[in-house]
């Protein structure tokens, strides 16, 4: 008995984007087939369930064979086993290294170790993301961290070059690496309202302004480690709160008790906010909070508590007094600028470098 077969021969590897995503999401072959059937692919392609199962299994095998190459994306372009067009290569890499915000939010700032990986069962249950997908995402974080942690040069650029990621994804990975290296606390209840993108924004500010790489982008520790010399210099800012005359002077610029030209800004502030009395009443406590955060950053534990301290020392008091984000912006702008005209205050460069980041982070973290 003769059997007729339709055969198609080509040298380009066929990869279905939807099936690839199902594989990345940790679906089994059978579950992926069910999703495809529910999506109407059988009617669309006039295929039987057996053909759909065979196609899905074949594509899963292809993805599994490609996975070792995706661990080192540059190899994907140079291998000869799979003929994959450049635009499809870029898609495979970007999707493989993509991650769920809800997943990264659970592991952000934690050590990328076996101990953390053991907890992924709980993370999977909490987020609803399959354990297989959680493991892929965690292993990606760890792989990127290991490759770039000792490289010289800008962190984002190193990630982009070594893993061929688009700019925004490379920046997100830079934030993950930076948080893992410095072990910032992100899991406390008071920080749960903050999203990964809130933290990623703050990481960008810290990397661009407070790291060794912010001063010299070819230093050995580049953008992963905070600049210890800068952190040491921050202790000098304590004069703003330990010198009573200086503290009173700083406050006087806020409540317009000076004839200095900057009083024009004070006048504008007084007319644009309904919480001026609260600003004046809480000035010393807020100032002590911000300056004490600076003075303690030389200690690793206080670096880890940086975001908790911002919330407890500044954001919560302002929220309690019903400040809007516009009020916070006005206050921090004036607070920063007025320090520069205090007669005996000499640490202008350090103050500007510190408060620039503090202001940006607080404004991002301050959700009305």
BALOBA-1460 file (C-alpha; in Angstrom, 3 decimals):
// residues 368
<rec num="1" residu="x" x="0.000" y="0.000" z="0.000"/>
<rec num="2" residu="x" x="1.431" y="3.365" z="-0.958"/>
<rec num="3" residu="x" x="1.331" y="6.343" z="1.375"/>
<rec num="4" residu="x" x="1.443" y="9.928" z="0.150"/>
<rec num="5" residu="x" x="3.307" y="12.449" z="2.256"/>
<rec num="6" residu="x" x="3.685" y="16.202" z="1.876"/>
<rec num="7" residu="x" x="7.256" y="17.117" z="2.774"/>
<rec num="8" residu="x" x="8.659" y="20.604" z="3.237"/>
<rec num="9" residu="x" x="12.421" y="21.077" z="3.308"/>
<rec num="10" residu="x" x="14.082" y="24.293" z="4.427"/>
<rec num="11" residu="x" x="17.119" y="25.467" z="6.310"/>
<rec num="12" residu="x" x="15.484" y="28.100" z="8.518"/>
<rec num="13" residu="x" x="14.535" y="26.840" z="11.982"/>
<rec num="14" residu="x" x="10.808" y="27.269" z="12.526"/>
<rec num="15" residu="x" x="9.974" y="28.793" z="15.898"/>
<rec num="16" residu="x" x="6.482" y="29.808" z="16.934"/>
<rec num="17" residu="x" x="6.564" y="32.850" z="19.223"/>
<rec num="18" residu="x" x="3.503" y="31.751" z="21.155"/>
<rec num="19" residu="x" x="4.869" y="28.266" z="21.765"/>
<rec num="20" residu="x" x="8.196" y="29.779" z="22.813"/>
<rec num="21" residu="x" x="6.401" y="31.927" z="25.369"/>
<rec num="22" residu="x" x="4.533" y="28.900" z="26.708"/>
<rec num="23" residu="x" x="7.859" y="27.092" z="27.077"/>
<rec num="24" residu="x" x="9.386" y="30.097" z="28.852"/>
<rec num="25" residu="x" x="6.377" y="30.273" z="31.158"/>
<rec num="26" residu="x" x="7.069" y="26.717" z="32.278"/>
<rec num="27" residu="x" x="4.097" y="24.976" z="30.694"/>
<rec num="28" residu="x" x="4.370" y="21.252" z="30.055"/>
<rec num="29" residu="x" x="3.884" y="20.031" z="26.495"/>
<rec num="30" residu="x" x="0.367" y="18.819" z="27.289"/>
<rec num="31" residu="x" x="-0.598" y="22.094" z="28.965"/>
<rec num="32" residu="x" x="0.842" y="24.051" z="26.045"/>
<rec num="33" residu="x" x="-1.194" y="21.956" z="23.596"/>
<rec num="34" residu="x" x="-4.345" y="22.670" z="25.590"/>
<rec num="35" residu="x" x="-3.640" y="26.421" z="25.535"/>
<rec num="36" residu="x" x="-3.061" y="26.283" z="21.787"/>
<rec num="37" residu="x" x="-6.292" y="24.344" z="21.227"/>
<rec num="38" residu="x" x="-8.231" y="26.795" z="23.393"/>
<rec num="39" residu="x" x="-6.729" y="29.599" z="21.323"/>
<rec num="40" residu="x" x="-8.209" y="28.167" z="18.155"/>
<rec num="41" residu="x" x="-4.994" y="27.091" z="16.431"/>
<rec num="42" residu="x" x="-6.528" y="23.788" z="15.229"/>
<rec num="43" residu="x" x="-9.229" y="25.589" z="13.259"/>
<rec num="44" residu="x" x="-6.766" y="28.211" z="12.048"/>
<rec num="45" residu="x" x="-4.274" y="25.665" z="10.749"/>
<rec num="46" residu="x" x="-6.728" y="22.817" z="10.046"/>
<rec num="47" residu="x" x="-4.560" y="20.503" z="12.118"/>
<rec num="48" residu="x" x="-5.480" y="17.504" z="14.218"/>
<rec num="49" residu="x" x="-4.698" y="17.177" z="17.923"/>
<rec num="50" residu="x" x="-1.994" y="14.615" z="17.099"/>
<rec num="51" residu="x" x="-0.264" y="16.975" z="14.684"/>
<rec num="52" residu="x" x="-0.497" y="19.809" z="17.207"/>
<rec num="53" residu="x" x="1.044" y="17.618" z="19.901"/>
<rec num="54" residu="x" x="3.857" y="16.555" z="17.573"/>
<rec num="55" residu="x" x="4.521" y="20.165" z="16.529"/>
<rec num="56" residu="x" x="4.601" y="21.359" z="20.131"/>
<rec num="57" residu="x" x="6.958" y="18.557" z="21.215"/>
<rec num="58" residu="x" x="9.250" y="19.297" z="18.273"/>
<rec num="59" residu="x" x="9.409" y="22.994" z="19.101"/>
<rec num="60" residu="x" x="10.013" y="22.295" z="22.789"/>
<rec num="61" residu="x" x="12.982" y="20.094" z="21.817"/>
<rec num="62" residu="x" x="14.336" y="22.902" z="19.659"/>
<rec num="63" residu="x" x="14.024" y="25.435" z="22.482"/>
<rec num="64" residu="x" x="15.740" y="23.069" z="24.920"/>
<rec num="65" residu="x" x="18.624" y="22.607" z="22.481"/>
<rec num="66" residu="x" x="18.888" y="26.392" z="22.030"/>
<rec num="67" residu="x" x="18.858" y="27.061" z="25.757"/>
<rec num="68" residu="x" x="22.567" y="26.421" z="26.309"/>
<rec num="69" residu="x" x="23.266" y="28.994" z="23.586"/>
<rec num="70" residu="x" x="20.920" y="31.500" z="25.219"/>
<rec num="71" residu="x" x="23.058" y="31.296" z="28.353"/>
<rec num="72" residu="x" x="25.780" y="32.921" z="26.221"/>
<rec num="73" residu="x" x="23.822" y="34.980" z="23.658"/>
<rec num="74" residu="x" x="26.833" y="35.920" z="21.545"/>
<rec num="75" residu="x" x="27.223" y="32.238" z="20.645"/>
<rec num="76" residu="x" x="23.761" y="32.166" z="19.083"/>
<rec num="77" residu="x" x="24.925" y="34.232" z="16.115"/>
<rec num="78" residu="x" x="28.037" y="32.106" z="15.510"/>
<rec num="79" residu="x" x="26.622" y="28.566" z="15.796"/>
<rec num="80" residu="x" x="25.758" y="26.501" z="12.721"/>
<rec num="81" residu="x" x="23.238" y="24.022" z="14.138"/>
<rec num="82" residu="x" x="20.231" y="26.333" z="13.848"/>
<rec num="83" residu="x" x="19.628" y="28.762" z="11.017"/>
<rec num="84" residu="x" x="17.938" y="31.606" z="12.856"/>
<rec num="85" residu="x" x="17.536" y="35.073" z="11.276"/>
<rec num="86" residu="x" x="19.030" y="37.970" z="13.317"/>
<rec num="87" residu="x" x="15.650" y="39.483" z="14.190"/>
<rec num="88" residu="x" x="14.446" y="36.102" z="15.486"/>
<rec num="89" residu="x" x="17.676" y="35.708" z="17.484"/>
<rec num="90" residu="x" x="17.029" y="39.080" z="19.141"/>
<rec num="91" residu="x" x="13.487" y="37.985" z="20.005"/>
<rec num="92" residu="x" x="14.693" y="34.700" z="21.526"/>
<rec num="93" residu="x" x="17.285" y="36.477" z="23.683"/>
<rec num="94" residu="x" x="15.025" y="39.292" z="24.840"/>
<rec num="95" residu="x" x="12.183" y="36.969" z="25.805"/>
<rec num="96" residu="x" x="14.516" y="34.484" z="27.492"/>
<rec num="97" residu="x" x="15.948" y="37.217" z="29.725"/>
<rec num="98" residu="x" x="12.627" y="38.965" z="30.301"/>
<rec num="99" residu="x" x="11.230" y="38.570" z="33.815"/>
<rec num="100" residu="x" x="8.018" y="39.061" z="35.739"/>
<rec num="101" residu="x" x="7.936" y="42.165" z="37.932"/>
<rec num="102" residu="x" x="6.079" y="40.227" z="40.613"/>
<rec num="103" residu="x" x="8.878" y="37.635" z="40.686"/>
<rec num="104" residu="x" x="11.801" y="40.039" z="40.801"/>
<rec num="105" residu="x" x="10.029" y="42.024" z="43.505"/>
<rec num="106" residu="x" x="10.214" y="38.919" z="45.740"/>
<rec num="107" residu="x" x="13.963" y="38.349" z="45.310"/>
<rec num="108" residu="x" x="15.235" y="41.912" z="44.813"/>
<rec num="109" residu="x" x="18.112" y="42.674" z="47.166"/>
<rec num="110" residu="x" x="18.531" y="39.076" z="48.283"/>
<rec num="111" residu="x" x="21.732" y="37.138" z="47.840"/>
<rec num="112" residu="x" x="21.646" y="35.203" z="44.572"/>
<rec num="113" residu="x" x="22.585" y="31.957" z="46.283"/>
<rec num="114" residu="x" x="21.398" y="28.359" z="46.644"/>
<rec num="115" residu="x" x="19.597" y="29.353" z="49.827"/>
<rec num="116" residu="x" x="17.449" y="31.875" z="47.989"/>
<rec num="117" residu="x" x="16.864" y="29.407" z="45.160"/>
<rec num="118" residu="x" x="15.477" y="26.898" z="47.667"/>
<rec num="119" residu="x" x="12.765" y="29.427" z="48.551"/>
<rec num="120" residu="x" x="11.495" y="29.641" z="44.981"/>
<rec num="121" residu="x" x="8.735" y="27.117" z="45.732"/>
<rec num="122" residu="x" x="7.192" y="29.694" z="48.064"/>
<rec num="123" residu="x" x="7.728" y="32.495" z="45.552"/>
<rec num="124" residu="x" x="6.027" y="30.422" z="42.860"/>
<rec num="125" residu="x" x="3.027" y="29.797" z="45.108"/>
<rec num="126" residu="x" x="2.787" y="33.454" z="46.102"/>
<rec num="127" residu="x" x="3.109" y="34.916" z="42.594"/>
<rec num="128" residu="x" x="1.335" y="32.218" z="40.579"/>
<rec num="129" residu="x" x="4.395" y="31.911" z="38.310"/>
<rec num="130" residu="x" x="5.434" y="28.327" z="37.547"/>
<rec num="131" residu="x" x="8.435" y="27.016" z="39.461"/>
<rec num="132" residu="x" x="10.259" y="26.311" z="36.188"/>
<rec num="133" residu="x" x="9.858" y="29.927" z="35.108"/>
<rec num="134" residu="x" x="10.947" y="31.176" z="38.540"/>
<rec num="135" residu="x" x="14.107" y="29.084" z="38.302"/>
<rec num="136" residu="x" x="14.884" y="30.341" z="34.794"/>
<rec num="137" residu="x" x="14.506" y="33.959" z="35.891"/>
<rec num="138" residu="x" x="16.580" y="33.432" z="39.040"/>
<rec num="139" residu="x" x="19.341" y="31.633" z="37.112"/>
<rec num="140" residu="x" x="19.391" y="34.492" z="34.608"/>
<rec num="141" residu="x" x="19.861" y="37.031" z="37.405"/>
<rec num="142" residu="x" x="22.676" y="34.959" z="38.868"/>
<rec num="143" residu="x" x="24.347" y="34.419" z="35.485"/>
<rec num="144" residu="x" x="24.359" y="38.114" z="34.626"/>
<rec num="145" residu="x" x="25.627" y="38.984" z="38.114"/>
<rec num="146" residu="x" x="28.551" y="36.559" z="37.867"/>
<rec num="147" residu="x" x="29.593" y="37.777" z="34.418"/>
<rec num="148" residu="x" x="29.554" y="41.505" z="35.117"/>
<rec num="149" residu="x" x="30.526" y="41.718" z="38.789"/>
<rec num="150" residu="x" x="34.269" y="41.920" z="38.091"/>
<rec num="151" residu="x" x="34.202" y="43.747" z="34.760"/>
<rec num="152" residu="x" x="35.545" y="47.260" z="34.391"/>
<rec num="153" residu="x" x="33.423" y="49.948" z="32.798"/>
<rec num="154" residu="x" x="29.764" y="51.002" z="32.936"/>
<rec num="155" residu="x" x="27.446" y="48.322" z="34.306"/>
<rec num="156" residu="x" x="24.577" y="48.853" z="31.855"/>
<rec num="157" residu="x" x="26.901" y="48.808" z="28.861"/>
<rec num="158" residu="x" x="28.642" y="45.638" z="30.063"/>
<rec num="159" residu="x" x="25.299" y="43.862" z="30.388"/>
<rec num="160" residu="x" x="24.141" y="45.104" z="27.007"/>
<rec num="161" residu="x" x="27.320" y="43.949" z="25.267"/>
<rec num="162" residu="x" x="27.678" y="40.554" z="26.934"/>
<rec num="163" residu="x" x="24.016" y="39.538" z="26.822"/>
<rec num="164" residu="x" x="22.839" y="41.492" z="23.756"/>
<rec num="165" residu="x" x="19.864" y="42.911" z="25.625"/>
<rec num="166" residu="x" x="17.862" y="45.992" z="24.613"/>
<rec num="167" residu="x" x="18.637" y="49.142" z="26.570"/>
<rec num="168" residu="x" x="15.730" y="49.126" z="29.037"/>
<rec num="169" residu="x" x="16.145" y="45.448" z="29.880"/>
<rec num="170" residu="x" x="19.881" y="45.975" z="30.402"/>
<rec num="171" residu="x" x="19.097" y="48.836" z="32.795"/>
<rec num="172" residu="x" x="16.667" y="46.634" z="34.705"/>
<rec num="173" residu="x" x="19.319" y="43.942" z="35.044"/>
<rec num="174" residu="x" x="21.810" y="46.570" z="36.222"/>
<rec num="175" residu="x" x="19.371" y="47.452" z="39.004"/>
<rec num="176" residu="x" x="19.020" y="43.772" z="39.970"/>
<rec num="177" residu="x" x="22.810" y="43.288" z="40.054"/>
<rec num="178" residu="x" x="23.293" y="46.498" z="42.041"/>
<rec num="179" residu="x" x="20.652" y="45.548" z="44.610"/>
<rec num="180" residu="x" x="22.017" y="42.011" z="44.968"/>
<rec num="181" residu="x" x="25.538" y="43.310" z="45.490"/>
<rec num="182" residu="x" x="24.576" y="45.871" z="48.136"/>
<rec num="183" residu="x" x="21.843" y="43.709" z="49.696"/>
<rec num="184" residu="x" x="19.296" y="46.538" z="49.980"/>
<rec num="185" residu="x" x="16.280" y="45.584" z="52.093"/>
<rec num="186" residu="x" x="13.141" y="45.656" z="49.943"/>
<rec num="187" residu="x" x="10.908" y="43.070" z="51.564"/>
<rec num="188" residu="x" x="9.716" y="44.861" z="54.712"/>
<rec num="189" residu="x" x="6.011" y="45.617" z="54.994"/>
<rec num="190" residu="x" x="6.564" y="49.381" z="54.802"/>
<rec num="191" residu="x" x="8.182" y="48.950" z="51.391"/>
<rec num="192" residu="x" x="5.565" y="46.685" z="49.835"/>
<rec num="193" residu="x" x="3.840" y="49.582" z="48.082"/>
<rec num="194" residu="x" x="6.950" y="50.182" z="45.978"/>
<rec num="195" residu="x" x="7.193" y="48.446" z="42.602"/>
<rec num="196" residu="x" x="10.276" y="46.989" z="40.984"/>
<rec num="197" residu="x" x="10.361" y="49.968" z="38.615"/>
<rec num="198" residu="x" x="10.406" y="52.334" z="41.620"/>
<rec num="199" residu="x" x="13.477" y="50.541" z="42.943"/>
<rec num="200" residu="x" x="15.041" y="50.299" z="39.472"/>
<rec num="201" residu="x" x="14.724" y="54.061" z="39.061"/>
<rec num="202" residu="x" x="16.434" y="54.622" z="42.412"/>
<rec num="203" residu="x" x="19.154" y="52.118" z="41.484"/>
<rec num="204" residu="x" x="19.858" y="54.147" z="38.357"/>
<rec num="205" residu="x" x="20.237" y="57.296" z="40.450"/>
<rec num="206" residu="x" x="22.606" y="55.587" z="42.885"/>
<rec num="207" residu="x" x="24.674" y="53.980" z="40.126"/>
<rec num="208" residu="x" x="25.019" y="57.227" z="38.193"/>
<rec num="209" residu="x" x="25.906" y="59.368" z="41.201"/>
<rec num="210" residu="x" x="27.170" y="57.426" z="44.216"/>
<rec num="211" residu="x" x="29.334" y="54.624" z="42.812"/>
<rec num="212" residu="x" x="33.022" y="54.577" z="41.993"/>
<rec num="213" residu="x" x="32.024" y="54.356" z="38.344"/>
<rec num="214" residu="x" x="30.202" y="57.681" z="38.632"/>
<rec num="215" residu="x" x="33.609" y="59.299" z="39.160"/>
<rec num="216" residu="x" x="35.832" y="57.013" z="37.062"/>
<rec num="217" residu="x" x="34.065" y="54.553" z="34.756"/>
<rec num="218" residu="x" x="37.187" y="52.418" z="34.323"/>
<rec num="219" residu="x" x="37.738" y="51.694" z="38.002"/>
<rec num="220" residu="x" x="37.967" y="48.018" z="38.962"/>
<rec num="221" residu="x" x="34.716" y="47.921" z="40.918"/>
<rec num="222" residu="x" x="32.895" y="50.145" z="38.400"/>
<rec num="223" residu="x" x="29.176" y="50.633" z="39.026"/>
<rec num="224" residu="x" x="28.471" y="47.799" z="41.474"/>
<rec num="225" residu="x" x="30.035" y="49.240" z="44.644"/>
<rec num="226" residu="x" x="29.217" y="52.524" z="46.330"/>
<rec num="227" residu="x" x="32.056" y="55.052" z="46.482"/>
<rec num="228" residu="x" x="33.495" y="54.543" z="49.993"/>
<rec num="229" residu="x" x="35.370" y="57.842" z="49.923"/>
<rec num="230" residu="x" x="32.104" y="59.644" z="49.196"/>
<rec num="231" residu="x" x="30.309" y="57.723" z="51.954"/>
<rec num="232" residu="x" x="33.067" y="58.746" z="54.361"/>
<rec num="233" residu="x" x="32.711" y="62.387" z="53.314"/>
<rec num="234" residu="x" x="28.974" y="62.259" z="54.055"/>
<rec num="235" residu="x" x="29.794" y="62.201" z="57.771"/>
<rec num="236" residu="x" x="30.879" y="65.851" z="57.413"/>
<rec num="237" residu="x" x="27.251" y="66.801" z="56.712"/>
<rec num="238" residu="x" x="26.378" y="66.192" z="60.372"/>
<rec num="239" residu="x" x="27.444" y="69.768" z="61.074"/>
<rec num="240" residu="x" x="24.073" y="70.797" z="59.628"/>
<rec num="241" residu="x" x="22.308" y="69.266" z="62.633"/>
<rec num="242" residu="x" x="24.972" y="69.250" z="65.375"/>
<rec num="243" residu="x" x="25.752" y="72.973" z="65.054"/>
<rec num="244" residu="x" x="22.659" y="74.629" z="66.543"/>
<rec num="245" residu="x" x="23.372" y="78.002" z="64.928"/>
<rec num="246" residu="x" x="23.734" y="76.361" z="61.517"/>
<rec num="247" residu="x" x="20.541" y="74.347" z="62.023"/>
<rec num="248" residu="x" x="18.639" y="77.510" z="62.981"/>
<rec num="249" residu="x" x="20.113" y="79.410" z="60.029"/>
<rec num="250" residu="x" x="19.076" y="76.615" z="57.666"/>
<rec num="251" residu="x" x="15.555" y="76.747" z="59.052"/>
<rec num="252" residu="x" x="15.410" y="80.543" z="58.878"/>
<rec num="253" residu="x" x="15.883" y="80.396" z="55.134"/>
<rec num="254" residu="x" x="12.810" y="78.202" z="54.978"/>
<rec num="255" residu="x" x="10.502" y="80.533" z="56.906"/>
<rec num="256" residu="x" x="11.698" y="83.701" z="55.193"/>
<rec num="257" residu="x" x="13.503" y="85.255" z="58.151"/>
<rec num="258" residu="x" x="16.324" y="86.425" z="55.918"/>
<rec num="259" residu="x" x="16.854" y="89.244" z="53.464"/>
<rec num="260" residu="x" x="19.000" y="87.062" z="51.245"/>
<rec num="261" residu="x" x="17.860" y="87.038" z="47.578"/>
<rec num="262" residu="x" x="16.921" y="83.383" z="47.995"/>
<rec num="263" residu="x" x="14.024" y="84.607" z="50.129"/>
<rec num="264" residu="x" x="12.241" y="85.112" z="46.813"/>
<rec num="265" residu="x" x="12.094" y="81.324" z="46.565"/>
<rec num="266" residu="x" x="10.772" y="81.145" z="50.140"/>
<rec num="267" residu="x" x="8.028" y="83.594" z="49.274"/>
<rec num="268" residu="x" x="7.065" y="81.479" z="46.283"/>
<rec num="269" residu="x" x="7.061" y="78.382" z="48.466"/>
<rec num="270" residu="x" x="4.880" y="79.998" z="51.101"/>
<rec num="271" residu="x" x="2.275" y="80.907" z="48.496"/>
<rec num="272" residu="x" x="2.219" y="77.549" z="46.731"/>
<rec num="273" residu="x" x="1.649" y="75.118" z="49.568"/>
<rec num="274" residu="x" x="-1.062" y="74.588" z="52.135"/>
<rec num="275" residu="x" x="1.301" y="72.786" z="54.508"/>
<rec num="276" residu="x" x="3.851" y="75.534" z="55.125"/>
<rec num="277" residu="x" x="3.171" y="75.507" z="58.878"/>
<rec num="278" residu="x" x="3.830" y="71.764" z="58.992"/>
<rec num="279" residu="x" x="7.035" y="72.243" z="56.999"/>
<rec num="280" residu="x" x="8.236" y="74.835" z="59.465"/>
<rec num="281" residu="x" x="7.228" y="72.814" z="62.536"/>
<rec num="282" residu="x" x="8.898" y="69.590" z="61.314"/>
<rec num="283" residu="x" x="11.963" y="71.136" z="59.714"/>
<rec num="284" residu="x" x="14.467" y="70.061" z="62.374"/>
<rec num="285" residu="x" x="13.178" y="66.499" z="62.614"/>
<rec num="286" residu="x" x="13.150" y="66.069" z="58.835"/>
<rec num="287" residu="x" x="16.601" y="67.590" z="58.513"/>
<rec num="288" residu="x" x="18.000" y="65.348" z="61.241"/>
<rec num="289" residu="x" x="16.481" y="62.356" z="59.488"/>
<rec num="290" residu="x" x="18.036" y="63.116" z="56.102"/>
<rec num="291" residu="x" x="21.455" y="64.074" z="57.496"/>
<rec num="292" residu="x" x="21.615" y="61.057" z="59.813"/>
<rec num="293" residu="x" x="20.879" y="58.761" z="56.873"/>
<rec num="294" residu="x" x="23.880" y="60.304" z="55.113"/>
<rec num="295" residu="x" x="26.190" y="60.008" z="58.109"/>
<rec num="296" residu="x" x="25.442" y="56.311" z="58.630"/>
<rec num="297" residu="x" x="25.870" y="55.102" z="55.044"/>
<rec num="298" residu="x" x="29.492" y="54.205" z="55.713"/>
<rec num="299" residu="x" x="28.121" y="51.142" z="57.552"/>
<rec num="300" residu="x" x="26.966" y="48.172" z="55.454"/>
<rec num="301" residu="x" x="23.871" y="47.566" z="57.591"/>
<rec num="302" residu="x" x="22.719" y="51.153" z="57.155"/>
<rec num="303" residu="x" x="23.247" y="50.882" z="53.395"/>
<rec num="304" residu="x" x="20.923" y="47.856" z="53.447"/>
<rec num="305" residu="x" x="18.316" y="49.893" z="55.374"/>
<rec num="306" residu="x" x="18.555" y="52.904" z="53.046"/>
<rec num="307" residu="x" x="15.012" y="52.641" z="51.649"/>
<rec num="308" residu="x" x="13.453" y="51.792" z="55.006"/>
<rec num="309" residu="x" x="15.141" y="54.893" z="56.464"/>
<rec num="310" residu="x" x="13.854" y="57.147" z="53.687"/>
<rec num="311" residu="x" x="10.320" y="55.919" z="54.326"/>
<rec num="312" residu="x" x="10.488" y="56.147" z="58.124"/>
<rec num="313" residu="x" x="12.496" y="59.374" z="58.476"/>
<rec num="314" residu="x" x="10.938" y="61.440" z="55.704"/>
<rec num="315" residu="x" x="8.138" y="59.929" z="53.640"/>
<rec num="316" residu="x" x="5.904" y="58.757" z="56.497"/>
<rec num="317" residu="x" x="6.075" y="62.075" z="58.430"/>
<rec num="318" residu="x" x="5.206" y="63.998" z="55.265"/>
<rec num="319" residu="x" x="2.349" y="61.656" z="54.444"/>
<rec num="320" residu="x" x="1.068" y="62.047" z="57.998"/>
<rec num="321" residu="x" x="0.873" y="65.815" z="57.432"/>
<rec num="322" residu="x" x="-0.811" y="65.244" z="54.046"/>
<rec num="323" residu="x" x="1.946" y="66.694" z="51.868"/>
<rec num="324" residu="x" x="1.463" y="66.226" z="48.145"/>
<rec num="325" residu="x" x="4.336" y="65.196" z="45.871"/>
<rec num="326" residu="x" x="4.402" y="68.829" z="44.698"/>
<rec num="327" residu="x" x="4.886" y="69.939" z="48.311"/>
<rec num="328" residu="x" x="7.707" y="67.430" z="48.738"/>
<rec num="329" residu="x" x="9.409" y="68.613" z="45.555"/>
<rec num="330" residu="x" x="9.197" y="72.264" z="46.608"/>
<rec num="331" residu="x" x="10.474" y="71.504" z="50.083"/>
<rec num="332" residu="x" x="13.438" y="69.370" z="48.974"/>
<rec num="333" residu="x" x="14.432" y="71.843" z="46.277"/>
<rec num="334" residu="x" x="14.489" y="74.698" z="48.759"/>
<rec num="335" residu="x" x="16.069" y="72.604" z="51.505"/>
<rec num="336" residu="x" x="18.907" y="71.605" z="49.176"/>
<rec num="337" residu="x" x="19.546" y="75.049" z="47.729"/>
<rec num="338" residu="x" x="19.401" y="76.964" z="50.992"/>
<rec num="339" residu="x" x="22.275" y="74.967" z="52.514"/>
<rec num="340" residu="x" x="24.631" y="76.483" z="49.952"/>
<rec num="341" residu="x" x="24.226" y="79.998" z="51.367"/>
<rec num="342" residu="x" x="24.901" y="79.118" z="55.007"/>
<rec num="343" residu="x" x="27.959" y="81.097" z="56.059"/>
<rec num="344" residu="x" x="29.970" y="78.340" z="57.732"/>
<rec num="345" residu="x" x="28.874" y="75.356" z="55.641"/>
<rec num="346" residu="x" x="31.714" y="74.249" z="53.349"/>
<rec num="347" residu="x" x="30.724" y="70.814" z="52.028"/>
<rec num="348" residu="x" x="28.851" y="71.990" z="48.957"/>
<rec num="349" residu="x" x="29.946" y="69.332" z="46.433"/>
<rec num="350" residu="x" x="29.194" y="66.431" z="48.772"/>
<rec num="351" residu="x" x="25.835" y="67.981" z="49.731"/>
<rec num="352" residu="x" x="24.812" y="68.427" z="46.087"/>
<rec num="353" residu="x" x="25.858" y="64.877" z="45.191"/>
<rec num="354" residu="x" x="23.961" y="63.480" z="48.174"/>
<rec num="355" residu="x" x="20.770" y="65.502" z="47.969"/>
<rec num="356" residu="x" x="20.415" y="65.115" z="44.217"/>
<rec num="357" residu="x" x="19.924" y="61.380" z="44.665"/>
<rec num="358" residu="x" x="17.880" y="61.718" z="47.854"/>
<rec num="359" residu="x" x="15.461" y="64.122" z="46.208"/>
<rec num="360" residu="x" x="15.042" y="61.947" z="43.091"/>
<rec num="361" residu="x" x="14.485" y="58.773" z="45.119"/>
<rec num="362" residu="x" x="12.032" y="60.335" z="47.557"/>
<rec num="363" residu="x" x="9.975" y="61.862" z="44.755"/>
<rec num="364" residu="x" x="9.821" y="58.474" z="43.013"/>
<rec num="365" residu="x" x="8.905" y="56.704" z="46.250"/>
<rec num="366" residu="x" x="6.357" y="59.304" z="47.359"/>
<rec num="367" residu="x" x="3.019" y="58.032" z="46.072"/>
<rec num="368" residu="x" x="0.231" y="60.529" z="46.751"/>
